[in-house]
Amino acid sequence: MTTGPKFSPVQPVRAYERIVEQVEDALASGDLVPGQRLPSERELVAQFAVSRSTVREALRVLESNGVVRSRPGDPNGPEILPFSQSALRKQMVRLARVDELTLSELIGFRMIMDGAAIQVASRLRTPEELDELEETLVAMRAAIDVDFDAFSQADLAFHELIARISRNSLIQTCNEVVRGVVLSLISDKISHAPNSRALMLESLHHHADVVDAIRTGNGHAAARLARQNMYDYYGGYVPDSEQETLRALVED
């Protein structure tokens, strides 16, 4: 029998979810490590005391989540995959889209993460990276005369560059996912708003102020300006009852 962690039987109701949980728990505890193989399908059926179809559904979910990889015709069990940004991105997208998360929570998360990235970037940036930031401002300025989608792409390039300068790929992944979800919820409202151009011009002005603060090494001011920009840009789409939380993030 293949060596590895021992699994316990599960209840038949949505049993595949319990299997997924046990495999993920074994990964978290270190009982399973990347490169290791799960037992064969037949052995998993016996250990979990469920049907073959239930095991296959669990493996399908694990593979979709980027946890394991199965090869057709491979007599060995599924292989545990190493951590990847792609797998994390999938999980974060699922989390960010659940109904329990409000728009204000998503925007607040972005305000915190982006502010932190900008504060770090203000200390680590090189002269060459400052030049790159200036180039993104030029692109944002030109995009205003195109449309909101073009401006949104230029804005994305700015924040991706900030995350890269902060030397933290996790910040980049988190910001990318949450920004995408927020825009999927309100981008149509922004692009068709009567003051859409004014919003983009104001956002560009804020971004330019952030770059100036980064250039002087004033990370605290740069982070506060970034949070203020997000509040001004997105805050109007948040219910009045949730505005106080976002305002608290802007204040020092």
ChimeraX commands (.cxc) that place a marker at each C-alpha (Angstrom):
marker #1 position 0.00,0.00,0.00 radius 0.5
marker #1 position 1.21,3.52,-0.79 radius 0.5
marker #1 position 2.65,5.27,2.23 radius 0.5
marker #1 position 1.29,8.64,3.25 radius 0.5
marker #1 position -1.27,10.27,5.53 radius 0.5
marker #1 position -4.18,8.13,6.69 radius 0.5
marker #1 position -7.63,9.46,5.96 radius 0.5
marker #1 position -10.78,8.70,7.95 radius 0.5
marker #1 position -14.25,7.76,6.62 radius 0.5
marker #1 position -16.62,10.63,5.84 radius 0.5
marker #1 position -20.38,11.07,5.88 radius 0.5
marker #1 position -22.09,10.43,2.51 radius 0.5
marker #1 position -23.78,13.86,2.33 radius 0.5
marker #1 position -21.52,16.09,0.19 radius 0.5
marker #1 position -18.76,13.70,1.07 radius 0.5
marker #1 position -16.45,14.98,-1.65 radius 0.5
marker #1 position -16.16,18.30,0.22 radius 0.5
marker #1 position -15.00,16.48,3.35 radius 0.5
marker #1 position -12.39,14.67,1.26 radius 0.5
marker #1 position -11.14,17.98,-0.13 radius 0.5
marker #1 position -10.94,19.36,3.40 radius 0.5
marker #1 position -8.92,16.39,4.67 radius 0.5
marker #1 position -6.44,16.62,1.80 radius 0.5
marker #1 position -6.03,20.38,2.28 radius 0.5
marker #1 position -5.65,19.90,6.06 radius 0.5
marker #1 position -2.92,17.31,5.40 radius 0.5
marker #1 position -1.13,19.88,3.22 radius 0.5
marker #1 position -1.45,22.57,5.88 radius 0.5
marker #1 position -0.05,20.28,8.57 radius 0.5
marker #1 position 2.82,19.08,6.40 radius 0.5
marker #1 position 1.63,15.48,6.23 radius 0.5
marker #1 position 1.45,16.01,2.46 radius 0.5
marker #1 position 4.11,17.95,0.57 radius 0.5
marker #1 position 4.51,19.05,-3.07 radius 0.5
marker #1 position 5.75,16.21,-5.26 radius 0.5
marker #1 position 4.18,13.55,-3.07 radius 0.5
marker #1 position 1.50,11.27,-4.46 radius 0.5
marker #1 position -1.94,10.63,-3.05 radius 0.5
marker #1 position -2.96,6.98,-2.78 radius 0.5
marker #1 position -4.49,5.39,-5.85 radius 0.5
marker #1 position -8.17,5.93,-6.56 radius 0.5
marker #1 position -8.99,2.45,-5.26 radius 0.5
marker #1 position -7.12,3.06,-2.01 radius 0.5
marker #1 position -8.82,6.44,-1.55 radius 0.5
marker #1 position -12.22,4.79,-1.99 radius 0.5
marker #1 position -11.31,2.33,0.78 radius 0.5
marker #1 position -9.82,4.92,3.15 radius 0.5
marker #1 position -12.67,7.41,2.82 radius 0.5
marker #1 position -15.34,4.67,2.68 radius 0.5
marker #1 position -17.16,6.37,-0.17 radius 0.5
marker #1 position -18.00,5.59,-3.78 radius 0.5
marker #1 position -15.55,5.89,-6.66 radius 0.5
marker #1 position -17.61,8.75,-8.13 radius 0.5
marker #1 position -17.30,10.70,-4.86 radius 0.5
marker #1 position -13.52,10.32,-4.87 radius 0.5
marker #1 position -13.38,11.40,-8.51 radius 0.5
marker #1 position -15.45,14.49,-7.76 radius 0.5
marker #1 position -13.12,15.40,-4.89 radius 0.5
marker #1 position -10.07,14.95,-7.12 radius 0.5
marker #1 position -11.71,17.05,-9.81 radius 0.5
marker #1 position -12.19,19.89,-7.31 radius 0.5
marker #1 position -8.63,19.55,-6.00 radius 0.5
marker #1 position -7.27,19.64,-9.52 radius 0.5
marker #1 position -9.40,22.67,-10.40 radius 0.5
marker #1 position -8.02,24.43,-7.31 radius 0.5
marker #1 position -4.45,23.70,-8.40 radius 0.5
marker #1 position -3.77,21.36,-5.48 radius 0.5
marker #1 position -3.18,18.11,-7.41 radius 0.5
marker #1 position -2.46,16.97,-10.94 radius 0.5
marker #1 position -3.74,13.74,-12.45 radius 0.5
marker #1 position -2.45,12.24,-15.67 radius 0.5
marker #1 position -4.68,9.97,-17.78 radius 0.5
marker #1 position -3.43,6.40,-17.65 radius 0.5
marker #1 position -1.01,7.12,-14.80 radius 0.5
marker #1 position -1.08,4.09,-12.45 radius 0.5
marker #1 position 0.14,6.26,-9.56 radius 0.5
marker #1 position -2.08,8.51,-7.47 radius 0.5
marker #1 position -2.51,12.24,-8.17 radius 0.5
marker #1 position 0.58,14.38,-7.59 radius 0.5
marker #1 position 0.56,17.18,-5.02 radius 0.5
marker #1 position 1.50,20.42,-6.79 radius 0.5
marker #1 position 3.69,23.20,-5.37 radius 0.5
marker #1 position 2.16,26.54,-4.45 radius 0.5
marker #1 position 1.50,28.81,-7.41 radius 0.5
marker #1 position 0.22,32.35,-7.88 radius 0.5
marker #1 position -2.36,30.98,-10.31 radius 0.5
marker #1 position -3.86,28.66,-7.70 radius 0.5
marker #1 position -3.95,31.45,-5.14 radius 0.5
marker #1 position -5.61,33.77,-7.63 radius 0.5
marker #1 position -8.38,31.24,-8.27 radius 0.5
marker #1 position -9.06,30.85,-4.56 radius 0.5
marker #1 position -9.07,34.60,-3.97 radius 0.5
marker #1 position -11.48,35.20,-6.83 radius 0.5
marker #1 position -13.89,32.70,-5.28 radius 0.5
marker #1 position -13.54,34.34,-1.88 radius 0.5
marker #1 position -13.91,37.87,-3.21 radius 0.5
marker #1 position -17.10,37.01,-5.08 radius 0.5
marker #1 position -19.02,35.44,-2.19 radius 0.5
marker #1 position -22.17,37.28,-1.16 radius 0.5
marker #1 position -20.97,37.74,2.42 radius 0.5
marker #1 position -18.32,40.26,1.30 radius 0.5
marker #1 position -19.69,43.76,0.77 radius 0.5
marker #1 position -18.41,46.28,-1.75 radius 0.5
marker #1 position -17.11,48.44,1.10 radius 0.5
marker #1 position -15.09,45.48,2.47 radius 0.5
marker #1 position -13.53,44.88,-0.93 radius 0.5
marker #1 position -12.70,48.56,-1.41 radius 0.5
marker #1 position -11.39,48.80,2.16 radius 0.5
marker #1 position -9.11,45.83,1.57 radius 0.5
marker #1 position -7.71,47.50,-1.55 radius 0.5
marker #1 position -7.15,50.74,0.35 radius 0.5
marker #1 position -5.15,48.89,3.01 radius 0.5
marker #1 position -3.11,46.72,0.66 radius 0.5
marker #1 position -2.40,49.41,-1.92 radius 0.5
marker #1 position -1.45,51.92,0.77 radius 0.5
marker #1 position 0.98,49.41,2.27 radius 0.5
marker #1 position 2.53,48.63,-1.11 radius 0.5
marker #1 position 3.00,52.31,-1.89 radius 0.5
marker #1 position 4.58,52.97,1.51 radius 0.5
marker #1 position 7.12,50.19,0.90 radius 0.5
marker #1 position 7.69,51.27,-2.70 radius 0.5
marker #1 position 8.57,54.79,-1.55 radius 0.5
marker #1 position 11.59,53.34,0.26 radius 0.5
marker #1 position 12.67,50.74,-2.28 radius 0.5
marker #1 position 12.13,52.50,-5.62 radius 0.5
marker #1 position 15.07,53.05,-7.92 radius 0.5
marker #1 position 15.54,56.05,-10.24 radius 0.5
marker #1 position 14.65,53.79,-13.16 radius 0.5
marker #1 position 11.43,52.71,-11.46 radius 0.5
marker #1 position 10.52,56.34,-10.81 radius 0.5
marker #1 position 10.86,56.91,-14.55 radius 0.5
marker #1 position 8.53,53.95,-15.16 radius 0.5
marker #1 position 5.97,55.46,-12.79 radius 0.5
marker #1 position 6.11,58.71,-14.73 radius 0.5
marker #1 position 5.50,56.77,-17.93 radius 0.5
marker #1 position 2.37,55.18,-16.45 radius 0.5
marker #1 position 1.06,58.66,-15.64 radius 0.5
marker #1 position 1.60,59.68,-19.27 radius 0.5
marker #1 position -0.36,56.61,-20.37 radius 0.5
marker #1 position -3.19,57.37,-17.95 radius 0.5
marker #1 position -3.36,60.96,-19.19 radius 0.5
marker #1 position -3.62,59.81,-22.82 radius 0.5
marker #1 position -6.22,57.14,-21.96 radius 0.5
marker #1 position -8.66,59.72,-20.60 radius 0.5
marker #1 position -9.25,60.86,-24.18 radius 0.5
marker #1 position -10.02,57.29,-25.27 radius 0.5
marker #1 position -12.50,55.77,-22.83 radius 0.5
marker #1 position -12.89,54.36,-19.35 radius 0.5
marker #1 position -11.65,50.91,-20.33 radius 0.5
marker #1 position -8.38,52.36,-21.63 radius 0.5
marker #1 position -7.98,54.44,-18.47 radius 0.5
marker #1 position -8.71,51.39,-16.34 radius 0.5
marker #1 position -5.97,49.41,-18.09 radius 0.5
marker #1 position -3.49,52.25,-17.62 radius 0.5
marker #1 position -4.46,52.49,-13.95 radius 0.5
marker #1 position -3.93,48.73,-13.61 radius 0.5
marker #1 position -0.43,49.10,-15.06 radius 0.5
marker #1 position 0.33,51.78,-12.44 radius 0.5
marker #1 position -0.73,49.57,-9.52 radius 0.5
marker #1 position 1.01,46.49,-10.93 radius 0.5
marker #1 position 4.21,48.53,-11.12 radius 0.5
marker #1 position 3.76,49.69,-7.51 radius 0.5
marker #1 position 3.36,46.07,-6.40 radius 0.5
marker #1 position 6.49,45.11,-8.35 radius 0.5
marker #1 position 8.48,47.94,-6.79 radius 0.5
marker #1 position 7.33,46.80,-3.34 radius 0.5
marker #1 position 9.05,43.47,-4.12 radius 0.5
marker #1 position 5.98,41.52,-2.94 radius 0.5
marker #1 position 4.19,39.30,-5.46 radius 0.5
marker #1 position 1.49,38.44,-2.92 radius 0.5
marker #1 position 0.43,42.07,-2.75 radius 0.5
marker #1 position 0.27,42.13,-6.53 radius 0.5
marker #1 position -1.95,39.05,-6.65 radius 0.5
marker #1 position -4.28,40.29,-3.89 radius 0.5
marker #1 position -4.67,43.73,-5.43 radius 0.5
marker #1 position -5.22,42.32,-8.91 radius 0.5
marker #1 position -7.99,39.98,-7.78 radius 0.5
marker #1 position -9.86,42.43,-5.56 radius 0.5
marker #1 position -9.54,45.27,-8.06 radius 0.5
marker #1 position -10.99,43.04,-10.76 radius 0.5
marker #1 position -13.97,42.07,-8.61 radius 0.5
marker #1 position -14.67,45.67,-7.58 radius 0.5
marker #1 position -14.57,46.86,-11.19 radius 0.5
marker #1 position -16.81,43.99,-12.31 radius 0.5
marker #1 position -19.41,45.30,-9.87 radius 0.5
marker #1 position -19.28,49.03,-10.66 radius 0.5
marker #1 position -17.27,49.66,-13.84 radius 0.5
marker #1 position -20.41,50.09,-15.93 radius 0.5
marker #1 position -21.69,52.73,-13.51 radius 0.5
marker #1 position -18.39,54.61,-13.60 radius 0.5
marker #1 position -17.99,54.50,-17.38 radius 0.5
marker #1 position -21.55,55.80,-17.94 radius 0.5
marker #1 position -21.53,58.34,-15.14 radius 0.5
marker #1 position -22.09,61.92,-16.33 radius 0.5
marker #1 position -18.92,62.97,-14.50 radius 0.5
marker #1 position -16.82,60.01,-15.70 radius 0.5
marker #1 position -14.17,62.24,-17.29 radius 0.5
marker #1 position -13.97,64.40,-14.17 radius 0.5
marker #1 position -13.47,61.28,-12.05 radius 0.5
marker #1 position -10.63,60.09,-14.29 radius 0.5
marker #1 position -8.94,63.51,-14.23 radius 0.5
marker #1 position -9.21,63.65,-10.44 radius 0.5
marker #1 position -7.79,60.14,-10.18 radius 0.5
marker #1 position -4.88,61.08,-12.45 radius 0.5
marker #1 position -4.17,64.10,-10.25 radius 0.5
marker #1 position -4.12,61.88,-7.15 radius 0.5
marker #1 position -1.78,59.39,-8.86 radius 0.5
marker #1 position 0.59,62.21,-9.78 radius 0.5
marker #1 position 0.60,63.38,-6.14 radius 0.5
marker #1 position 1.37,59.82,-5.03 radius 0.5
marker #1 position 4.34,59.65,-7.41 radius 0.5
marker #1 position 5.62,62.99,-6.11 radius 0.5
marker #1 position 5.45,61.68,-2.53 radius 0.5
marker #1 position 7.21,58.47,-3.55 radius 0.5
marker #1 position 9.95,60.51,-5.23 radius 0.5
marker #1 position 10.60,62.41,-1.98 radius 0.5
marker #1 position 10.53,59.20,0.04 radius 0.5
marker #1 position 7.47,60.28,2.03 radius 0.5
marker #1 position 5.79,56.88,2.20 radius 0.5
marker #1 position 3.28,57.94,4.84 radius 0.5
marker #1 position 1.96,60.78,2.70 radius 0.5
marker #1 position 1.98,58.64,-0.44 radius 0.5
marker #1 position -0.06,55.90,1.25 radius 0.5
marker #1 position -2.59,58.38,2.61 radius 0.5
marker #1 position -3.00,59.99,-0.82 radius 0.5
marker #1 position -3.56,56.56,-2.37 radius 0.5
marker #1 position -6.26,55.70,0.15 radius 0.5
marker #1 position -7.90,59.07,-0.37 radius 0.5
marker #1 position -7.88,58.51,-4.13 radius 0.5
marker #1 position -9.64,55.16,-3.81 radius 0.5
marker #1 position -12.20,56.62,-1.45 radius 0.5
marker #1 position -12.95,59.52,-3.78 radius 0.5
marker #1 position -13.10,57.22,-6.82 radius 0.5
marker #1 position -15.17,54.36,-5.39 radius 0.5
marker #1 position -16.75,55.70,-2.20 radius 0.5
marker #1 position -19.80,57.10,-3.94 radius 0.5
marker #1 position -20.91,53.60,-4.86 radius 0.5
marker #1 position -20.90,52.39,-1.25 radius 0.5
marker #1 position -24.10,52.69,0.87 radius 0.5
marker #1 position -24.12,55.58,3.34 radius 0.5
marker #1 position -24.30,53.12,6.24 radius 0.5
marker #1 position -20.86,51.74,5.29 radius 0.5
marker #1 position -19.12,55.04,4.51 radius 0.5
marker #1 position -17.72,55.54,8.02 radius 0.5
marker #1 position -15.52,52.46,7.78 radius 0.5
marker #1 position -13.89,53.67,4.56 radius 0.5
marker #1 position -13.43,57.19,5.89 radius 0.5
marker #1 position -11.63,55.75,8.89 radius 0.5
marker #1 position -9.11,54.13,6.53 radius 0.5
marker #1 position -8.37,57.46,4.88 radius 0.5
marker #1 position -7.67,59.30,8.12 radius 0.5
marker #1 position -4.25,59.09,9.71 radius 0.5
marker link #1:1,2 radius 0.2
marker link #1:2,3 radius 0.2
marker link #1:3,4 radius 0.2
marker link #1:4,5 radius 0.2
marker link #1:5,6 radius 0.2
marker link #1:6,7 radius 0.2
marker link #1:7,8 radius 0.2
marker link #1:8,9 radius 0.2
marker link #1:9,10 radius 0.2
marker link #1:10,11 radius 0.2
marker link #1:11,12 radius 0.2
marker link #1:12,13 radius 0.2
marker link #1:13,14 radius 0.2
marker link #1:14,15 radius 0.2
marker link #1:15,16 radius 0.2
marker link #1:16,17 radius 0.2
marker link #1:17,18 radius 0.2
marker link #1:18,19 radius 0.2
marker link #1:19,20 radius 0.2
marker link #1:20,21 radius 0.2
marker link #1:21,22 radius 0.2
marker link #1:22,23 radius 0.2
marker link #1:23,24 radius 0.2
marker link #1:24,25 radius 0.2
marker link #1:25,26 radius 0.2
marker link #1:26,27 radius 0.2
marker link #1:27,28 radius 0.2
marker link #1:28,29 radius 0.2
marker link #1:29,30 radius 0.2
marker link #1:30,31 radius 0.2
marker link #1:31,32 radius 0.2
marker link #1:32,33 radius 0.2
marker link #1:33,34 radius 0.2
marker link #1:34,35 radius 0.2
marker link #1:35,36 radius 0.2
marker link #1:36,37 radius 0.2
marker link #1:37,38 radius 0.2
marker link #1:38,39 radius 0.2
marker link #1:39,40 radius 0.2
marker link #1:40,41 radius 0.2
marker link #1:41,42 radius 0.2
marker link #1:42,43 radius 0.2
marker link #1:43,44 radius 0.2
marker link #1:44,45 radius 0.2
marker link #1:45,46 radius 0.2
marker link #1:46,47 radius 0.2
marker link #1:47,48 radius 0.2
marker link #1:48,49 radius 0.2
marker link #1:49,50 radius 0.2
marker link #1:50,51 radius 0.2
marker link #1:51,52 radius 0.2
marker link #1:52,53 radius 0.2
marker link #1:53,54 radius 0.2
marker link #1:54,55 radius 0.2
marker link #1:55,56 radius 0.2
marker link #1:56,57 radius 0.2
marker link #1:57,58 radius 0.2
marker link #1:58,59 radius 0.2
marker link #1:59,60 radius 0.2
marker link #1:60,61 radius 0.2
marker link #1:61,62 radius 0.2
marker link #1:62,63 radius 0.2
marker link #1:63,64 radius 0.2
marker link #1:64,65 radius 0.2
marker link #1:65,66 radius 0.2
marker link #1:66,67 radius 0.2
marker link #1:67,68 radius 0.2
marker link #1:68,69 radius 0.2
marker link #1:69,70 radius 0.2
marker link #1:70,71 radius 0.2
marker link #1:71,72 radius 0.2
marker link #1:72,73 radius 0.2
marker link #1:73,74 radius 0.2
marker link #1:74,75 radius 0.2
marker link #1:75,76 radius 0.2
marker link #1:76,77 radius 0.2
marker link #1:77,78 radius 0.2
marker link #1:78,79 radius 0.2
marker link #1:79,80 radius 0.2
marker link #1:80,81 radius 0.2
marker link #1:81,82 radius 0.2
marker link #1:82,83 radius 0.2
marker link #1:83,84 radius 0.2
marker link #1:84,85 radius 0.2
marker link #1:85,86 radius 0.2
marker link #1:86,87 radius 0.2
marker link #1:87,88 radius 0.2
marker link #1:88,89 radius 0.2
marker link #1:89,90 radius 0.2
marker link #1:90,91 radius 0.2
marker link #1:91,92 radius 0.2
marker link #1:92,93 radius 0.2
marker link #1:93,94 radius 0.2
marker link #1:94,95 radius 0.2
marker link #1:95,96 radius 0.2
marker link #1:96,97 radius 0.2
marker link #1:97,98 radius 0.2
marker link #1:98,99 radius 0.2
marker link #1:99,100 radius 0.2
marker link #1:100,101 radius 0.2
marker link #1:101,102 radius 0.2
marker link #1:102,103 radius 0.2
marker link #1:103,104 radius 0.2
marker link #1:104,105 radius 0.2
marker link #1:105,106 radius 0.2
marker link #1:106,107 radius 0.2
marker link #1:107,108 radius 0.2
marker link #1:108,109 radius 0.2
marker link #1:109,110 radius 0.2
marker link #1:110,111 radius 0.2
marker link #1:111,112 radius 0.2
marker link #1:112,113 radius 0.2
marker link #1:113,114 radius 0.2
marker link #1:114,115 radius 0.2
marker link #1:115,116 radius 0.2
marker link #1:116,117 radius 0.2
marker link #1:117,118 radius 0.2
marker link #1:118,119 radius 0.2
marker link #1:119,120 radius 0.2
marker link #1:120,121 radius 0.2
marker link #1:121,122 radius 0.2
marker link #1:122,123 radius 0.2
marker link #1:123,124 radius 0.2
marker link #1:124,125 radius 0.2
marker link #1:125,126 radius 0.2
marker link #1:126,127 radius 0.2
marker link #1:127,128 radius 0.2
marker link #1:128,129 radius 0.2
marker link #1:129,130 radius 0.2
marker link #1:130,131 radius 0.2
marker link #1:131,132 radius 0.2
marker link #1:132,133 radius 0.2
marker link #1:133,134 radius 0.2
marker link #1:134,135 radius 0.2
marker link #1:135,136 radius 0.2
marker link #1:136,137 radius 0.2
marker link #1:137,138 radius 0.2
marker link #1:138,139 radius 0.2
marker link #1:139,140 radius 0.2
marker link #1:140,141 radius 0.2
marker link #1:141,142 radius 0.2
marker link #1:142,143 radius 0.2
marker link #1:143,144 radius 0.2
marker link #1:144,145 radius 0.2
marker link #1:145,146 radius 0.2
marker link #1:146,147 radius 0.2
marker link #1:147,148 radius 0.2
marker link #1:148,149 radius 0.2
marker link #1:149,150 radius 0.2
marker link #1:150,151 radius 0.2
marker link #1:151,152 radius 0.2
marker link #1:152,153 radius 0.2
marker link #1:153,154 radius 0.2
marker link #1:154,155 radius 0.2
marker link #1:155,156 radius 0.2
marker link #1:156,157 radius 0.2
marker link #1:157,158 radius 0.2
marker link #1:158,159 radius 0.2
marker link #1:159,160 radius 0.2
marker link #1:160,161 radius 0.2
marker link #1:161,162 radius 0.2
marker link #1:162,163 radius 0.2
marker link #1:163,164 radius 0.2
marker link #1:164,165 radius 0.2
marker link #1:165,166 radius 0.2
marker link #1:166,167 radius 0.2
marker link #1:167,168 radius 0.2
marker link #1:168,169 radius 0.2
marker link #1:169,170 radius 0.2
marker link #1:170,171 radius 0.2
marker link #1:171,172 radius 0.2
marker link #1:172,173 radius 0.2
marker link #1:173,174 radius 0.2
marker link #1:174,175 radius 0.2
marker link #1:175,176 radius 0.2
marker link #1:176,177 radius 0.2
marker link #1:177,178 radius 0.2
marker link #1:178,179 radius 0.2
marker link #1:179,180 radius 0.2
marker link #1:180,181 radius 0.2
marker link #1:181,182 radius 0.2
marker link #1:182,183 radius 0.2
marker link #1:183,184 radius 0.2
marker link #1:184,185 radius 0.2
marker link #1:185,186 radius 0.2
marker link #1:186,187 radius 0.2
marker link #1:187,188 radius 0.2
marker link #1:188,189 radius 0.2
marker link #1:189,190 radius 0.2
marker link #1:190,191 radius 0.2
marker link #1:191,192 radius 0.2
marker link #1:192,193 radius 0.2
marker link #1:193,194 radius 0.2
marker link #1:194,195 radius 0.2
marker link #1:195,196 radius 0.2
marker link #1:196,197 radius 0.2
marker link #1:197,198 radius 0.2
marker link #1:198,199 radius 0.2
marker link #1:199,200 radius 0.2
marker link #1:200,201 radius 0.2
marker link #1:201,202 radius 0.2
marker link #1:202,203 radius 0.2
marker link #1:203,204 radius 0.2
marker link #1:204,205 radius 0.2
marker link #1:205,206 radius 0.2
marker link #1:206,207 radius 0.2
marker link #1:207,208 radius 0.2
marker link #1:208,209 radius 0.2
marker link #1:209,210 radius 0.2
marker link #1:210,211 radius 0.2
marker link #1:211,212 radius 0.2
marker link #1:212,213 radius 0.2
marker link #1:213,214 radius 0.2
marker link #1:214,215 radius 0.2
marker link #1:215,216 radius 0.2
marker link #1:216,217 radius 0.2
marker link #1:217,218 radius 0.2
marker link #1:218,219 radius 0.2
marker link #1:219,220 radius 0.2
marker link #1:220,221 radius 0.2
marker link #1:221,222 radius 0.2
marker link #1:222,223 radius 0.2
marker link #1:223,224 radius 0.2
marker link #1:224,225 radius 0.2
marker link #1:225,226 radius 0.2
marker link #1:226,227 radius 0.2
marker link #1:227,228 radius 0.2
marker link #1:228,229 radius 0.2
marker link #1:229,230 radius 0.2
marker link #1:230,231 radius 0.2
marker link #1:231,232 radius 0.2
marker link #1:232,233 radius 0.2
marker link #1:233,234 radius 0.2
marker link #1:234,235 radius 0.2
marker link #1:235,236 radius 0.2
marker link #1:236,237 radius 0.2
marker link #1:237,238 radius 0.2
marker link #1:238,239 radius 0.2
marker link #1:239,240 radius 0.2
marker link #1:240,241 radius 0.2
marker link #1:241,242 radius 0.2
marker link #1:242,243 radius 0.2
marker link #1:243,244 radius 0.2
marker link #1:244,245 radius 0.2
marker link #1:245,246 radius 0.2
marker link #1:246,247 radius 0.2
marker link #1:247,248 radius 0.2
marker link #1:248,249 radius 0.2
marker link #1:249,250 radius 0.2
marker link #1:250,251 radius 0.2
marker link #1:251,252 radius 0.2
view
